[in-house]
Amino acid sequence: MEPLKPNDVARQLAVSRAWVYEAARTGRIPSVRIGGPDGPLRFVP
């Protein structure tokens, strides 16, 4: 399965993209950064 982008997660959860980023930052939803701390944020379904 391919990792999801923040927009995909926001659409599936019916929340804003800002909420997704905040939830990832606080650990509410698991995420990984591809390529290091400044890389793009991805979510494993």
HELIX and SHEET records of a PDB file:
HELIX    1   1 PRO A    6  LEU A   13  1                                   8    
HELIX    2   2 ARG A   17  THR A   26  1                                  10    
SHEET    1   A 2 VAL A  32  ARG A  33  0                                        
SHEET    2   A 2 LEU A  41  ARG A  42 -1                                        
END                                                                             
